Amino acid sequence: MTFKSKIIAFLSYVAVLFFFPLNFFCKDEFIQYHARQGVVMFILAVAITFTFWVPVLGWVCALAYLVIWFTGVINALTGKIEPVPVVGKIAEKVSLR
């Protein structure tokens, strides 16, 4: 695992819309894995924004999202290919090609 791969995988969680085209053409399986999870995390973040109409539910969902997001970022930076809770199983079914 190269440092460059870890940084690109990390950016898959932070700037998914900007780095999605880069990840789409990348052949590195490590980057592809985290790009898939990043895309699902982005969709989840958009869905969570609608829960803020219900105050308690919105805060609980946002806190859960932050825990899942932080887990993905740590996995990317440490070079692990491990599914994050909830999102990981969904992301394994996503194809970026």
LUMKOLLUM-313893 format. One record per residue (C-alpha): residue in three letters; x, z, y. Coordinates in steps of 0.2 Angstrom, whole numbers, plus 2048, in hexadecimal, padded with zeros to 3 digits. Layout:
% residues N
<rec res="ALA" xx="X" zz="Z" yy="Y"/>
...
END
This chain:
% residues 97
<rec res="MET" xx="800" zz="800" yy="800"/>
<rec res="THR" xx="808" zz="7FB" yy="810"/>
<rec res="PHE" xx="806" zz="803" yy="821"/>
<rec res="LYS" xx="7FE" zz="7F3" yy="828"/>
<rec res="SER" xx="7F0" zz="7F3" yy="81A"/>
<rec res="LYS" xx="7EC" zz="806" yy="81D"/>
<rec res="ILE" xx="7EA" zz="802" yy="830"/>
<rec res="ILE" xx="7DF" zz="7F3" yy="82D"/>
<rec res="ALA" xx="7D5" zz="7FD" yy="821"/>
<rec res="PHE" xx="7D3" zz="80B" yy="82D"/>
<rec res="LEU" xx="7CD" zz="7FF" yy="83B"/>
<rec res="SER" xx="7C0" zz="7F9" yy="82F"/>
<rec res="TYR" xx="7B7" zz="809" yy="832"/>
<rec res="VAL" xx="7BB" zz="80A" yy="845"/>
<rec res="ALA" xx="7B8" zz="7F9" yy="84B"/>
<rec res="VAL" xx="7AE" zz="7F0" yy="83D"/>
<rec res="LEU" xx="7A7" zz="7E2" yy="848"/>
<rec res="PHE" xx="7B8" zz="7DD" yy="84F"/>
<rec res="PHE" xx="7C1" zz="7DE" yy="83F"/>
<rec res="PHE" xx="7B4" zz="7D8" yy="833"/>
<rec res="PRO" xx="7BA" zz="7C5" yy="835"/>
<rec res="LEU" xx="7CC" zz="7CB" yy="831"/>
<rec res="ASN" xx="7C7" zz="7D5" yy="822"/>
<rec res="PHE" xx="7BC" zz="7C6" yy="81C"/>
<rec res="PHE" xx="7CB" zz="7BB" yy="81A"/>
<rec res="CYS" xx="7D7" zz="7C8" yy="814"/>
<rec res="LYS" xx="7DC" zz="7C7" yy="802"/>
<rec res="ASP" xx="7E2" zz="7DA" yy="800"/>
<rec res="GLU" xx="7D6" zz="7E3" yy="7F5"/>
<rec res="PHE" xx="7D9" zz="7F4" yy="7FD"/>
<rec res="ILE" xx="7D4" zz="7ED" yy="80E"/>
<rec res="GLN" xx="7C5" zz="7E4" yy="807"/>
<rec res="TYR" xx="7BF" zz="7F4" yy="7FF"/>
<rec res="HIS" xx="7C0" zz="7FE" yy="80F"/>
<rec res="ALA" xx="7B8" zz="7EF" yy="819"/>
<rec res="ARG" xx="7A9" zz="7EF" yy="80D"/>
<rec res="GLN" xx="7A7" zz="802" yy="810"/>
<rec res="GLY" xx="7A9" zz="7FF" yy="823"/>
<rec res="VAL" xx="79B" zz="7F2" yy="823"/>
<rec res="VAL" xx="78F" zz="7FE" yy="81A"/>
<rec res="MET" xx="794" zz="80C" yy="825"/>
<rec res="PHE" xx="790" zz="802" yy="835"/>
<rec res="ILE" xx="77F" zz="7FD" yy="82E"/>
<rec res="LEU" xx="77C" zz="810" yy="82A"/>
<rec res="ALA" xx="782" zz="814" yy="83C"/>
<rec res="VAL" xx="775" zz="808" yy="843"/>
<rec res="ALA" xx="767" zz="810" yy="838"/>
<rec res="ILE" xx="76C" zz="821" yy="83D"/>
<rec res="THR" xx="76A" zz="81D" yy="84F"/>
<rec res="PHE" xx="757" zz="81B" yy="84C"/>
<rec res="THR" xx="756" zz="82D" yy="845"/>
<rec res="PHE" xx="75A" zz="835" yy="856"/>
<rec res="TRP" xx="748" zz="834" yy="85A"/>
<rec res="VAL" xx="746" zz="843" yy="84E"/>
<rec res="PRO" xx="752" zz="850" yy="856"/>
<rec res="VAL" xx="757" zz="85A" yy="847"/>
<rec res="LEU" xx="757" zz="84B" yy="83A"/>
<rec res="GLY" xx="762" zz="841" yy="847"/>
<rec res="TRP" xx="76F" zz="84F" yy="848"/>
<rec res="VAL" xx="770" zz="852" yy="835"/>
<rec res="CYS" xx="772" zz="83F" yy="832"/>
<rec res="ALA" xx="77F" zz="83D" yy="83F"/>
<rec res="LEU" xx="789" zz="84C" yy="838"/>
<rec res="ALA" xx="788" zz="845" yy="826"/>
<rec res="TYR" xx="78D" zz="834" yy="82D"/>
<rec res="LEU" xx="79D" zz="83C" yy="835"/>
<rec res="VAL" xx="7A2" zz="844" yy="825"/>
<rec res="ILE" xx="7A0" zz="834" yy="81B"/>
<rec res="TRP" xx="7A9" zz="82A" yy="829"/>
<rec res="PHE" xx="7B7" zz="837" yy="829"/>
<rec res="THR" xx="7B9" zz="836" yy="816"/>
<rec res="GLY" xx="7BB" zz="823" yy="817"/>
<rec res="VAL" xx="7C8" zz="824" yy="825"/>
<rec res="ILE" xx="7D2" zz="830" yy="81C"/>
<rec res="ASN" xx="7D1" zz="826" yy="80C"/>
<rec res="ALA" xx="7D7" zz="816" yy="815"/>
<rec res="LEU" xx="7E5" zz="81F" yy="81E"/>
<rec res="THR" xx="7EB" zz="827" yy="80E"/>
<rec res="GLY" xx="7EA" zz="817" yy="804"/>
<rec res="LYS" xx="7DC" zz="81D" yy="7F8"/>
<rec res="ILE" xx="7CF" zz="811" yy="7F1"/>
<rec res="GLU" xx="7C1" zz="81E" yy="7EE"/>
<rec res="PRO" xx="7AF" zz="81C" yy="7F2"/>
<rec res="VAL" xx="7A8" zz="827" yy="800"/>
<rec res="PRO" xx="799" zz="831" yy="7FD"/>
<rec res="VAL" xx="788" zz="827" yy="7FD"/>
<rec res="VAL" xx="790" zz="817" yy="805"/>
<rec res="GLY" xx="79D" zz="814" yy="7F8"/>
<rec res="LYS" xx="790" zz="80F" yy="7EA"/>
<rec res="ILE" xx="787" zz="804" yy="7F6"/>
<rec res="ALA" xx="797" zz="7FC" yy="7FC"/>
<rec res="GLU" xx="79D" zz="7F7" yy="7EB"/>
<rec res="LYS" xx="78E" zz="7EB" yy="7EA"/>
<rec res="VAL" xx="792" zz="7E3" yy="7FA"/>
<rec res="SER" xx="79B" zz="7D2" yy="7FA"/>
<rec res="LEU" xx="7A5" zz="7CD" yy="80A"/>
<rec res="ARG" xx="7A8" zz="7BB" yy="803"/>
END
